[in-house]
Amino acid sequence: MALPYPTLIPGLRSPFDQVHGLVYFGRMLDKIRLTAAGKLPEGWQPMRGNAKGSFDWRCCEFLKIDYATLEAETLKGGSDESLLAWAYANGRQPTEQEVEVWNGFMTKRGWRDAGTQRLNERLEEIGLPPGTVQTMFEFIDIDEGRLVPGSK
């Protein structure tokens, strides 16, 4: 049985959106803020933060920051840009080339890699056939109503 979709969550941006050239970081901040406001679905909680393999986990590993510490800092307020500067100061600041590799990896996750099976399972969960999209970022945008199947 297919899950209802799209999952519309006002205030949750696409994983493709960038903060100072870095994909996904802003979405992770949105999830932190929405959780604190009680607006992120309960079913999303297990894959937030330090859940190994989650995109939040990957982003924190890339930046060498602790998710719980980032969450606390985010909830103090501040812009996305100031929070990214905080992450760079408290973790590491990747080079332009490292950001390019990160963005390439993240935007292509699910395409001919270890994430393909999970991508196809997620498509099936919402009643779409394998191959509808090629990456997890595209799946997220379909699942959240930003991309219409067959319109890519």
Rosetta constraint file for C-alpha pairs under 8 A:
AtomPair CA 1 CA 125 HARMONIC 7.21 0.50
AtomPair CA 1 CA 127 HARMONIC 7.54 0.50
AtomPair CA 2 CA 124 HARMONIC 7.02 0.50
AtomPair CA 2 CA 125 HARMONIC 5.00 0.50
AtomPair CA 2 CA 126 HARMONIC 4.56 0.50
AtomPair CA 2 CA 127 HARMONIC 4.81 0.50
AtomPair CA 3 CA 125 HARMONIC 5.70 0.50
AtomPair CA 3 CA 126 HARMONIC 4.82 0.50
AtomPair CA 3 CA 127 HARMONIC 7.30 0.50
AtomPair CA 4 CA 126 HARMONIC 6.43 0.50
AtomPair CA 5 CA 126 HARMONIC 6.38 0.50
AtomPair CA 5 CA 143 HARMONIC 5.86 0.50
AtomPair CA 5 CA 144 HARMONIC 7.23 0.50
AtomPair CA 5 CA 145 HARMONIC 7.74 0.50
AtomPair CA 6 CA 142 HARMONIC 6.99 0.50
AtomPair CA 6 CA 143 HARMONIC 4.82 0.50
AtomPair CA 6 CA 144 HARMONIC 4.88 0.50
AtomPair CA 6 CA 145 HARMONIC 5.00 0.50
AtomPair CA 7 CA 143 HARMONIC 5.82 0.50
AtomPair CA 7 CA 144 HARMONIC 4.67 0.50
AtomPair CA 7 CA 145 HARMONIC 6.86 0.50
AtomPair CA 8 CA 144 HARMONIC 5.28 0.50
AtomPair CA 8 CA 145 HARMONIC 6.54 0.50
AtomPair CA 9 CA 39 HARMONIC 7.67 0.50
AtomPair CA 9 CA 40 HARMONIC 7.35 0.50
AtomPair CA 9 CA 144 HARMONIC 7.27 0.50
AtomPair CA 11 CA 30 HARMONIC 6.78 0.50
AtomPair CA 11 CA 34 HARMONIC 7.62 0.50
AtomPair CA 12 CA 27 HARMONIC 6.34 0.50
AtomPair CA 12 CA 30 HARMONIC 5.59 0.50
AtomPair CA 12 CA 31 HARMONIC 6.86 0.50
AtomPair CA 12 CA 34 HARMONIC 7.88 0.50
AtomPair CA 13 CA 17 HARMONIC 6.82 0.50
AtomPair CA 13 CA 26 HARMONIC 7.48 0.50
AtomPair CA 13 CA 27 HARMONIC 5.55 0.50
AtomPair CA 13 CA 30 HARMONIC 7.21 0.50
AtomPair CA 14 CA 24 HARMONIC 7.71 0.50
AtomPair CA 14 CA 27 HARMONIC 6.60 0.50
AtomPair CA 14 CA 137 HARMONIC 7.83 0.50
AtomPair CA 14 CA 140 HARMONIC 7.53 0.50
AtomPair CA 14 CA 141 HARMONIC 6.32 0.50
AtomPair CA 14 CA 146 HARMONIC 7.83 0.50
AtomPair CA 15 CA 23 HARMONIC 6.25 0.50
AtomPair CA 15 CA 24 HARMONIC 4.52 0.50
AtomPair CA 15 CA 25 HARMONIC 7.90 0.50
AtomPair CA 15 CA 26 HARMONIC 7.76 0.50
AtomPair CA 15 CA 27 HARMONIC 5.79 0.50
AtomPair CA 15 CA 137 HARMONIC 6.08 0.50
AtomPair CA 15 CA 140 HARMONIC 7.64 0.50
AtomPair CA 15 CA 141 HARMONIC 7.93 0.50
AtomPair CA 16 CA 23 HARMONIC 5.49 0.50
AtomPair CA 16 CA 24 HARMONIC 6.29 0.50
AtomPair CA 16 CA 107 HARMONIC 7.06 0.50
AtomPair CA 16 CA 137 HARMONIC 6.87 0.50
AtomPair CA 17 CA 23 HARMONIC 5.73 0.50
AtomPair CA 17 CA 24 HARMONIC 6.57 0.50
AtomPair CA 17 CA 26 HARMONIC 7.12 0.50
AtomPair CA 17 CA 27 HARMONIC 7.63 0.50
AtomPair CA 18 CA 22 HARMONIC 4.92 0.50
AtomPair CA 18 CA 23 HARMONIC 4.43 0.50
AtomPair CA 18 CA 24 HARMONIC 6.58 0.50
AtomPair CA 18 CA 25 HARMONIC 7.16 0.50
AtomPair CA 18 CA 26 HARMONIC 6.67 0.50
AtomPair CA 19 CA 23 HARMONIC 6.69 0.50
AtomPair CA 19 CA 25 HARMONIC 6.65 0.50
AtomPair CA 19 CA 26 HARMONIC 6.02 0.50
AtomPair CA 19 CA 80 HARMONIC 6.84 0.50
AtomPair CA 19 CA 81 HARMONIC 6.54 0.50
AtomPair CA 19 CA 84 HARMONIC 7.65 0.50
AtomPair CA 20 CA 81 HARMONIC 7.06 0.50
AtomPair CA 21 CA 99 HARMONIC 7.53 0.50
AtomPair CA 22 CA 99 HARMONIC 6.39 0.50
AtomPair CA 22 CA 102 HARMONIC 7.98 0.50
AtomPair CA 22 CA 103 HARMONIC 6.66 0.50
AtomPair CA 23 CA 103 HARMONIC 5.83 0.50
AtomPair CA 23 CA 106 HARMONIC 7.66 0.50
AtomPair CA 24 CA 28 HARMONIC 6.39 0.50
AtomPair CA 24 CA 55 HARMONIC 7.89 0.50
AtomPair CA 24 CA 59 HARMONIC 7.56 0.50
AtomPair CA 25 CA 29 HARMONIC 6.49 0.50
AtomPair CA 25 CA 59 HARMONIC 6.92 0.50
AtomPair CA 25 CA 84 HARMONIC 7.92 0.50
AtomPair CA 26 CA 30 HARMONIC 6.22 0.50
AtomPair CA 26 CA 80 HARMONIC 6.43 0.50
AtomPair CA 27 CA 31 HARMONIC 6.25 0.50
AtomPair CA 28 CA 32 HARMONIC 6.39 0.50
AtomPair CA 28 CA 56 HARMONIC 6.16 0.50
AtomPair CA 29 CA 33 HARMONIC 6.25 0.50
AtomPair CA 29 CA 71 HARMONIC 7.85 0.50
AtomPair CA 29 CA 74 HARMONIC 6.93 0.50
AtomPair CA 29 CA 80 HARMONIC 7.41 0.50
AtomPair CA 30 CA 34 HARMONIC 5.93 0.50
AtomPair CA 31 CA 35 HARMONIC 5.94 0.50
AtomPair CA 31 CA 40 HARMONIC 6.88 0.50
AtomPair CA 31 CA 48 HARMONIC 7.95 0.50
AtomPair CA 32 CA 36 HARMONIC 6.34 0.50
AtomPair CA 32 CA 71 HARMONIC 6.20 0.50
AtomPair CA 32 CA 74 HARMONIC 7.37 0.50
AtomPair CA 32 CA 75 HARMONIC 7.72 0.50
AtomPair CA 33 CA 37 HARMONIC 6.34 0.50
AtomPair CA 33 CA 74 HARMONIC 7.46 0.50
AtomPair CA 33 CA 75 HARMONIC 6.80 0.50
AtomPair CA 34 CA 38 HARMONIC 6.13 0.50
AtomPair CA 34 CA 39 HARMONIC 4.97 0.50
AtomPair CA 34 CA 40 HARMONIC 5.37 0.50
AtomPair CA 35 CA 39 HARMONIC 5.75 0.50
AtomPair CA 35 CA 40 HARMONIC 5.03 0.50
AtomPair CA 36 CA 75 HARMONIC 7.83 0.50
AtomPair CA 40 CA 44 HARMONIC 6.90 0.50
AtomPair CA 40 CA 45 HARMONIC 7.92 0.50
AtomPair CA 41 CA 45 HARMONIC 7.34 0.50
AtomPair CA 44 CA 48 HARMONIC 6.79 0.50
AtomPair CA 46 CA 51 HARMONIC 6.94 0.50
AtomPair CA 47 CA 51 HARMONIC 5.46 0.50
AtomPair CA 47 CA 54 HARMONIC 5.78 0.50
AtomPair CA 47 CA 56 HARMONIC 7.95 0.50
AtomPair CA 48 CA 54 HARMONIC 6.97 0.50
AtomPair CA 48 CA 56 HARMONIC 6.20 0.50
AtomPair CA 48 CA 57 HARMONIC 7.82 0.50
AtomPair CA 49 CA 54 HARMONIC 7.56 0.50
AtomPair CA 49 CA 56 HARMONIC 5.29 0.50
AtomPair CA 49 CA 57 HARMONIC 5.78 0.50
AtomPair CA 49 CA 67 HARMONIC 5.65 0.50
AtomPair CA 49 CA 68 HARMONIC 7.36 0.50
AtomPair CA 50 CA 54 HARMONIC 7.40 0.50
AtomPair CA 50 CA 56 HARMONIC 6.79 0.50
AtomPair CA 50 CA 57 HARMONIC 4.83 0.50
AtomPair CA 50 CA 67 HARMONIC 6.37 0.50
AtomPair CA 51 CA 56 HARMONIC 7.74 0.50
AtomPair CA 51 CA 57 HARMONIC 6.08 0.50
AtomPair CA 52 CA 57 HARMONIC 5.90 0.50
AtomPair CA 52 CA 58 HARMONIC 7.78 0.50
AtomPair CA 53 CA 57 HARMONIC 6.35 0.50
AtomPair CA 53 CA 58 HARMONIC 6.58 0.50
AtomPair CA 54 CA 58 HARMONIC 6.28 0.50
AtomPair CA 55 CA 59 HARMONIC 6.05 0.50
AtomPair CA 56 CA 60 HARMONIC 6.23 0.50
AtomPair CA 56 CA 67 HARMONIC 7.78 0.50
AtomPair CA 57 CA 61 HARMONIC 6.06 0.50
AtomPair CA 57 CA 67 HARMONIC 7.47 0.50
AtomPair CA 58 CA 62 HARMONIC 6.08 0.50
AtomPair CA 59 CA 63 HARMONIC 6.25 0.50
AtomPair CA 60 CA 64 HARMONIC 5.67 0.50
AtomPair CA 60 CA 65 HARMONIC 5.14 0.50
AtomPair CA 60 CA 66 HARMONIC 6.32 0.50
AtomPair CA 60 CA 67 HARMONIC 6.20 0.50
AtomPair CA 61 CA 65 HARMONIC 6.54 0.50
AtomPair CA 62 CA 102 HARMONIC 8.00 0.50
AtomPair CA 63 CA 87 HARMONIC 6.80 0.50
AtomPair CA 63 CA 88 HARMONIC 6.96 0.50
AtomPair CA 63 CA 91 HARMONIC 5.65 0.50
AtomPair CA 63 CA 92 HARMONIC 5.52 0.50
AtomPair CA 63 CA 93 HARMONIC 6.97 0.50
AtomPair CA 63 CA 94 HARMONIC 7.37 0.50
AtomPair CA 64 CA 91 HARMONIC 4.65 0.50
AtomPair CA 64 CA 92 HARMONIC 6.02 0.50
AtomPair CA 65 CA 69 HARMONIC 7.58 0.50
AtomPair CA 65 CA 70 HARMONIC 7.15 0.50
AtomPair CA 65 CA 87 HARMONIC 6.57 0.50
AtomPair CA 65 CA 90 HARMONIC 6.74 0.50
AtomPair CA 65 CA 91 HARMONIC 4.92 0.50
AtomPair CA 65 CA 92 HARMONIC 7.89 0.50
AtomPair CA 66 CA 70 HARMONIC 6.24 0.50
AtomPair CA 67 CA 71 HARMONIC 5.99 0.50
AtomPair CA 68 CA 72 HARMONIC 6.23 0.50
AtomPair CA 69 CA 73 HARMONIC 6.20 0.50
AtomPair CA 70 CA 74 HARMONIC 5.97 0.50
AtomPair CA 70 CA 87 HARMONIC 7.46 0.50
AtomPair CA 71 CA 75 HARMONIC 6.23 0.50
AtomPair CA 72 CA 76 HARMONIC 6.63 0.50
AtomPair CA 73 CA 77 HARMONIC 7.31 0.50
AtomPair CA 73 CA 83 HARMONIC 7.57 0.50
AtomPair CA 74 CA 78 HARMONIC 6.87 0.50
AtomPair CA 74 CA 83 HARMONIC 6.78 0.50
AtomPair CA 78 CA 82 HARMONIC 6.14 0.50
AtomPair CA 78 CA 83 HARMONIC 6.60 0.50
AtomPair CA 79 CA 83 HARMONIC 6.23 0.50
AtomPair CA 80 CA 84 HARMONIC 6.16 0.50
AtomPair CA 81 CA 85 HARMONIC 6.22 0.50
AtomPair CA 82 CA 86 HARMONIC 6.13 0.50
AtomPair CA 83 CA 87 HARMONIC 6.15 0.50
AtomPair CA 84 CA 88 HARMONIC 6.20 0.50
AtomPair CA 85 CA 89 HARMONIC 6.16 0.50
AtomPair CA 86 CA 90 HARMONIC 6.00 0.50
AtomPair CA 87 CA 91 HARMONIC 5.52 0.50
AtomPair CA 87 CA 92 HARMONIC 7.06 0.50
AtomPair CA 87 CA 93 HARMONIC 7.85 0.50
AtomPair CA 88 CA 92 HARMONIC 4.72 0.50
AtomPair CA 88 CA 93 HARMONIC 4.50 0.50
AtomPair CA 88 CA 94 HARMONIC 7.89 0.50
AtomPair CA 89 CA 93 HARMONIC 7.20 0.50
AtomPair CA 94 CA 98 HARMONIC 5.60 0.50
AtomPair CA 94 CA 99 HARMONIC 6.23 0.50
AtomPair CA 95 CA 99 HARMONIC 6.28 0.50
AtomPair CA 96 CA 100 HARMONIC 6.20 0.50
AtomPair CA 97 CA 101 HARMONIC 6.26 0.50
AtomPair CA 98 CA 102 HARMONIC 6.06 0.50
AtomPair CA 99 CA 103 HARMONIC 5.98 0.50
AtomPair CA 100 CA 104 HARMONIC 6.08 0.50
AtomPair CA 101 CA 105 HARMONIC 6.05 0.50
AtomPair CA 102 CA 106 HARMONIC 6.03 0.50
AtomPair CA 103 CA 107 HARMONIC 5.90 0.50
AtomPair CA 104 CA 108 HARMONIC 6.12 0.50
AtomPair CA 105 CA 109 HARMONIC 5.99 0.50
AtomPair CA 106 CA 137 HARMONIC 7.69 0.50
AtomPair CA 107 CA 135 HARMONIC 6.96 0.50
AtomPair CA 107 CA 136 HARMONIC 7.58 0.50
AtomPair CA 107 CA 137 HARMONIC 5.96 0.50
AtomPair CA 108 CA 134 HARMONIC 7.86 0.50
AtomPair CA 108 CA 135 HARMONIC 5.48 0.50
AtomPair CA 108 CA 136 HARMONIC 7.43 0.50
AtomPair CA 108 CA 137 HARMONIC 7.59 0.50
AtomPair CA 109 CA 113 HARMONIC 7.01 0.50
AtomPair CA 109 CA 115 HARMONIC 6.19 0.50
AtomPair CA 109 CA 116 HARMONIC 7.80 0.50
AtomPair CA 109 CA 135 HARMONIC 5.46 0.50
AtomPair CA 109 CA 136 HARMONIC 5.78 0.50
AtomPair CA 109 CA 137 HARMONIC 7.43 0.50
AtomPair CA 110 CA 114 HARMONIC 6.84 0.50
AtomPair CA 110 CA 115 HARMONIC 4.19 0.50
AtomPair CA 110 CA 116 HARMONIC 4.22 0.50
AtomPair CA 110 CA 117 HARMONIC 7.66 0.50
AtomPair CA 110 CA 118 HARMONIC 7.55 0.50
AtomPair CA 110 CA 119 HARMONIC 5.87 0.50
AtomPair CA 110 CA 134 HARMONIC 6.47 0.50
AtomPair CA 110 CA 135 HARMONIC 4.57 0.50
AtomPair CA 110 CA 136 HARMONIC 5.47 0.50
AtomPair CA 111 CA 115 HARMONIC 7.23 0.50
AtomPair CA 111 CA 116 HARMONIC 5.88 0.50
AtomPair CA 111 CA 134 HARMONIC 5.26 0.50
AtomPair CA 111 CA 135 HARMONIC 5.22 0.50
AtomPair CA 112 CA 116 HARMONIC 6.01 0.50
AtomPair CA 115 CA 119 HARMONIC 6.17 0.50
AtomPair CA 115 CA 136 HARMONIC 7.96 0.50
AtomPair CA 116 CA 120 HARMONIC 6.26 0.50
AtomPair CA 116 CA 135 HARMONIC 7.81 0.50
AtomPair CA 117 CA 121 HARMONIC 6.24 0.50
AtomPair CA 118 CA 122 HARMONIC 6.13 0.50
AtomPair CA 119 CA 123 HARMONIC 6.23 0.50
AtomPair CA 119 CA 135 HARMONIC 7.09 0.50
AtomPair CA 119 CA 136 HARMONIC 6.03 0.50
AtomPair CA 119 CA 139 HARMONIC 7.39 0.50
AtomPair CA 120 CA 124 HARMONIC 6.20 0.50
AtomPair CA 120 CA 129 HARMONIC 7.51 0.50
AtomPair CA 120 CA 130 HARMONIC 5.08 0.50
AtomPair CA 120 CA 131 HARMONIC 7.50 0.50
AtomPair CA 121 CA 125 HARMONIC 6.24 0.50
AtomPair CA 122 CA 126 HARMONIC 6.75 0.50
AtomPair CA 122 CA 139 HARMONIC 7.94 0.50
AtomPair CA 123 CA 127 HARMONIC 6.31 0.50
AtomPair CA 123 CA 128 HARMONIC 5.03 0.50
AtomPair CA 123 CA 129 HARMONIC 6.26 0.50
AtomPair CA 123 CA 130 HARMONIC 6.40 0.50
AtomPair CA 123 CA 132 HARMONIC 7.65 0.50
AtomPair CA 123 CA 139 HARMONIC 7.30 0.50
AtomPair CA 124 CA 128 HARMONIC 5.31 0.50
AtomPair CA 124 CA 129 HARMONIC 6.12 0.50
AtomPair CA 124 CA 130 HARMONIC 7.23 0.50
AtomPair CA 126 CA 143 HARMONIC 7.75 0.50
AtomPair CA 128 CA 132 HARMONIC 6.67 0.50
AtomPair CA 132 CA 149 HARMONIC 6.56 0.50
AtomPair CA 132 CA 150 HARMONIC 7.08 0.50
AtomPair CA 133 CA 138 HARMONIC 6.06 0.50
AtomPair CA 133 CA 139 HARMONIC 6.26 0.50
AtomPair CA 133 CA 149 HARMONIC 7.75 0.50
AtomPair CA 134 CA 138 HARMONIC 6.97 0.50
AtomPair CA 134 CA 139 HARMONIC 7.82 0.50
AtomPair CA 135 CA 139 HARMONIC 6.29 0.50
AtomPair CA 136 CA 140 HARMONIC 6.06 0.50
AtomPair CA 137 CA 141 HARMONIC 6.32 0.50
AtomPair CA 138 CA 142 HARMONIC 6.23 0.50
AtomPair CA 138 CA 147 HARMONIC 7.46 0.50
AtomPair CA 139 CA 143 HARMONIC 5.96 0.50
AtomPair CA 140 CA 144 HARMONIC 6.01 0.50
AtomPair CA 141 CA 145 HARMONIC 6.06 0.50
AtomPair CA 141 CA 146 HARMONIC 4.88 0.50
AtomPair CA 141 CA 147 HARMONIC 5.28 0.50
AtomPair CA 142 CA 146 HARMONIC 5.81 0.50
AtomPair CA 142 CA 147 HARMONIC 4.56 0.50
AtomPair CA 142 CA 148 HARMONIC 5.94 0.50
AtomPair CA 142 CA 149 HARMONIC 6.70 0.50
AtomPair CA 143 CA 147 HARMONIC 7.99 0.50
AtomPair CA 147 CA 151 HARMONIC 7.09 0.50
AtomPair CA 147 CA 152 HARMONIC 7.55 0.50
AtomPair CA 148 CA 152 HARMONIC 7.67 0.50
